Amino acid sequence: MFNKYLVKEYKCSIYYNLLYFFYLSIFNFEENIFYEEVTKKILPYYENINYFNLCKPMKLKLIEHLEKKRKYKEANKIYKEIV
């Protein structure tokens, strides 16, 4: 599925970034690329177009990533934004 839809033709789709988020969650969750892409590209994109129903699960996954990296202060800041 990722090979089929994570291509240049679908990049203008609203759900391209969501699919890219799932791809990163599965294959690059332990790496810094996950954190960089989610915080700098994917979350700001959905916040700008007011898709807040997608932002909360993404932030929870981001908190999980930060806790695995033992960055509890950053994880706590994001958690406070959600609550």
C-alpha positions as a Markdown table, in Angstrom:
| # | Residue | x | y | z |
|---|---|---|---|---|
| 1 | Met | 0.0 | 0.0 | 0.0 |
| 2 | Phe | 2.8 | 2.5 | 0.9 |
| 3 | Asn | 4.6 | 1.8 | -2.4 |
| 4 | Lys | 1.4 | 2.5 | -4.3 |
| 5 | Tyr | 0.2 | 5.7 | -2.7 |
| 6 | Leu | 3.3 | 7.3 | -1.3 |
| 7 | Val | 4.3 | 8.6 | -4.8 |
| 8 | Lys | 4.5 | 12.0 | -6.4 |
| 9 | Glu | 1.0 | 11.8 | -8.0 |
| 10 | Tyr | -0.7 | 11.6 | -4.6 |
| 11 | Lys | 1.4 | 14.2 | -2.8 |
| 12 | Cys | -1.3 | 16.9 | -3.2 |
| 13 | Ser | -3.9 | 14.7 | -1.4 |
| 14 | Ile | -5.0 | 15.6 | 2.1 |
| 15 | Tyr | -4.3 | 12.1 | 3.3 |
| 16 | Tyr | -0.8 | 11.7 | 1.9 |
| 17 | Asn | 0.7 | 13.0 | 5.1 |
| 18 | Leu | -1.4 | 10.7 | 7.2 |
| 19 | Leu | -0.3 | 7.7 | 5.2 |
| 20 | Tyr | 3.3 | 9.0 | 5.5 |
| 21 | Phe | 2.8 | 9.2 | 9.2 |
| 22 | Phe | 1.7 | 5.6 | 9.3 |
| 23 | Tyr | 4.7 | 4.6 | 7.2 |
| 24 | Leu | 7.0 | 6.4 | 9.6 |
| 25 | Ser | 5.2 | 4.8 | 12.6 |
| 26 | Ile | 5.7 | 1.3 | 11.3 |
| 27 | Phe | 9.2 | 1.5 | 9.8 |
| 28 | Asn | 11.0 | 4.4 | 11.4 |
| 29 | Phe | 9.5 | 4.7 | 14.8 |
| 30 | Glu | 12.7 | 4.4 | 16.8 |
| 31 | Glu | 14.7 | 6.9 | 14.6 |
| 32 | Asn | 14.9 | 10.6 | 14.7 |
| 33 | Ile | 13.4 | 11.0 | 11.3 |
| 34 | Phe | 10.0 | 10.1 | 12.9 |
| 35 | Tyr | 10.3 | 13.0 | 15.3 |
| 36 | Glu | 11.5 | 15.5 | 12.8 |
| 37 | Glu | 8.9 | 14.7 | 10.1 |
| 38 | Val | 6.0 | 14.6 | 12.5 |
| 39 | Thr | 6.9 | 17.8 | 14.4 |
| 40 | Lys | 8.0 | 19.9 | 11.4 |
| 41 | Lys | 5.8 | 18.7 | 8.6 |
| 42 | Ile | 2.9 | 16.5 | 9.4 |
| 43 | Leu | 1.4 | 18.0 | 12.6 |
| 44 | Pro | 1.7 | 21.6 | 11.4 |
| 45 | Tyr | 0.0 | 20.6 | 8.1 |
| 46 | Tyr | -3.0 | 19.1 | 9.8 |
| 47 | Glu | -3.2 | 21.9 | 12.4 |
| 48 | Asn | -3.2 | 24.5 | 9.6 |
| 49 | Ile | -6.1 | 22.9 | 7.8 |
| 50 | Asn | -8.0 | 22.3 | 11.1 |
| 51 | Tyr | -8.0 | 18.5 | 11.1 |
| 52 | Phe | -7.6 | 18.4 | 14.9 |
| 53 | Asn | -9.2 | 14.9 | 15.1 |
| 54 | Leu | -6.1 | 13.5 | 13.5 |
| 55 | Cys | -3.7 | 15.6 | 15.6 |
| 56 | Lys | -4.5 | 14.0 | 18.9 |
| 57 | Pro | -3.6 | 10.4 | 17.9 |
| 58 | Met | -0.4 | 11.7 | 16.2 |
| 59 | Lys | 0.6 | 13.5 | 19.3 |
| 60 | Leu | 0.0 | 10.4 | 21.4 |
| 61 | Lys | 2.3 | 8.5 | 19.1 |
| 62 | Leu | 4.8 | 11.2 | 19.4 |
| 63 | Ile | 4.6 | 11.1 | 23.2 |
| 64 | Glu | 5.3 | 7.3 | 23.0 |
| 65 | His | 8.3 | 7.9 | 20.8 |
| 66 | Leu | 9.7 | 10.6 | 23.2 |
| 67 | Glu | 9.2 | 8.3 | 26.2 |
| 68 | Lys | 11.1 | 5.5 | 24.5 |
| 69 | Lys | 13.9 | 8.0 | 23.9 |
| 70 | Arg | 13.6 | 9.1 | 27.6 |
| 71 | Lys | 12.8 | 12.7 | 26.8 |
| 72 | Tyr | 10.1 | 13.0 | 29.4 |
| 73 | Lys | 10.0 | 16.8 | 29.6 |
| 74 | Glu | 9.1 | 17.1 | 25.9 |
| 75 | Ala | 6.6 | 14.3 | 26.2 |
| 76 | Asn | 5.0 | 16.0 | 29.2 |
| 77 | Lys | 4.7 | 19.4 | 27.3 |
| 78 | Ile | 2.8 | 17.6 | 24.4 |
| 79 | Tyr | 0.7 | 15.7 | 26.9 |
| 80 | Lys | -0.4 | 19.0 | 28.6 |
| 81 | Glu | -1.4 | 20.4 | 25.2 |
| 82 | Ile | -3.7 | 17.5 | 24.6 |
| 83 | Val | -5.3 | 17.7 | 28.0 |
